[in-house]
Amino acid sequence: MLLNEILRMAFQSLGVNKLRSMLTMAGITIGVFSVIGVMTVVSALRGSIESGLSFLGSNIFQLSKYPTGITNDGNNRRKIESRRNITLAQAQRYQQLMEGVTDVVCLKAPYRNGPLQATYQNRKTEPGLNMLGTNEHFLAANQYTIDIGRNFMAEDIALGRPITILGMDIVKKLFPSESPLGKIVKLGGRTYTVVGTFAEKGTSFGQSQDDMVIVPITRFLSDFGSANVSINIATEAPNQAQYNDTLDKGITAMRIVRGLKADEDNDFEIYSNDSLIAAFAKVADAVRAGALVISGIALLAASVGIMNIMLVSVTERTKEIGIRKSIGARRVSILTQFLIEAVVISLVGGVAGIFLGVAAGNGLAMWMKADVVFPWDWAAIGLIVCTVIGVGAGLYPAIKASRLDPIESLRFE
């Protein structure tokens, strides 16, 4: 028999029991859907993270009291929580020690006194603004640019002037038809004069970057208190070639500032873009492993279902097989037909699972404001796995069908 004739008969046989074929495909679809969906989300988020870590600029490392992640080790957690805060005096001393090494040392203190709202006359923003006390290097270290007005100057920080720079979301809400420069806004119950606005930046990881508002760090600590505030320090190396040298000098300067002895461990954390990406990669790998295990179990169950259905099909079509053999059909033609049926069931289910997984994964990625991706590598792997499952699950039934005795088959009722 010609291959096209075998294919036609295989598809006709599947069409006779449409519901049974669809239910068998569903098992494969679920298994492939779970792994493709997870891989799509992880790939989208990873791409977004690698391209969107904008709170740390290039060639930057950050020093802080706390690590970027959460530790499950109770003893280590208590040790971290018992660390001394990094005070403004320590941060400024560090800045002095790094003079001549780098020109960009950004000091940051986040607002922690509850949801923050900005008001101007009778207009106000929604609560939940992102407010920082910082210095004149915030723009360089965090990849923000000024739209109108000016950046902070060193003397603004030294004198603790009550001034602020607003993000575009705040500007649009408070000043829809007028310039914000020189206007007095209220932030957390304190008043500040607007000296500049940030250029629009968009979202990152589903969060707006245009709801940012900054004030001089000295004024910030004066207005909101410094007792429970730990300063984060972002340091930018002059270039990539000097990054490691700058990092070494930064760690040494921080140890001096913290008064650590040679045999004492660092009582501060060091991280960069690479370390944040690596931390996410570990989480992503764990999620991938879990998805693979779950999908493997689902696909194993689906392969058993395919084999069972193909055995039932062989039994139901015993007389048909006997008739075909009696008029000259060869064993290889019978075997090929049943193998094709099993592979088609598996592949159609796999393709459906791939498209559903990509749609669901990208739907979640879009909801989280991440980039849309298509995991071509995992889709190809999924098709290969489905083909292997189809061949593996259909091989025994196909061999059994090809070996049926035509005389006994013709007598089968």
Secondary structure, 3 states (H helix, E strand, C coil): CCHHHHHHHHHHHHHHCHHHHHHHHHHHHHHHHHHHHHHHHHHHHHHHHHHHCCCCCCCEEEEECCCCCCCCCHHHHHHHHCCCCCCHHHHHHHHHHCCCCCCEEEEEEECCCCCCCEEECCEECCCCCEEEEECCCHHHHHCCCEEEECCCCHHHHHHCCCEEEECHHHHHHHCCCCCCCCCEEEECCEEEEEEEEECCCCEECCEECCCEEEEEHHHHHHHHCCCCCCCEEEEECCCHHHHHHHHHHHHHHHHHHHCCCCCCCCCCEEEEHHHHHHHHHHHHHHHHHHHHHHHHHHHHHHHHHHHHHHHHHHHHCHHHHHHHHHCCCCHHHHHHHHHHHHHHHHHHHHHHHHHHHHHHHHHHHHHCCCCCCCCHHHHHHHHHHHHHHHHHHHHHHHHHHHCCCHHHHHHCC
